[in-house]
């Protein structure tokens, strides 16, 4: 069993969080980390909010890239 974050998501082995955005949940994705979307021919925008960041740490940090998986 993987540990949970304080937000209720299941953490990856490296401590990160993967969110899967899809119409159907696959067996390898936990219910907590699945964001259902009724997909049409719509574009999807992903926004990351960071509250109270450590500004010195983020001078060299870049946000992770979203990956499209088919």
C-alpha positions, 0 to 999 in steps of 0.5 A, a space after each residue: 500500500 502506498 502512503 496517502 498525502 494529507 490531501 487524500 491522494 495516493 503518493 507515488 514511490 518518489 513522494 509525488 502525486 500523479 493525477 489521471 484525467 480521463 473519462 474511464 478509470 483504469 485498474 492501475 489508477 487509484 480512485 483518489 488520483 482519478 479526475 473523471 472528465 466527459 470528453 468531447 472535442 474539448 481542450 483541457 487546461 491544467 492549472 497548478 496553484 502553489 500557496 505560500 511558496 518558498 520563493 528561494 527554492 522556486 528560483 530553480 524549480 520548474 513545474 512538471 509537464 503534463 503527459 498525454 497517455 493514449 
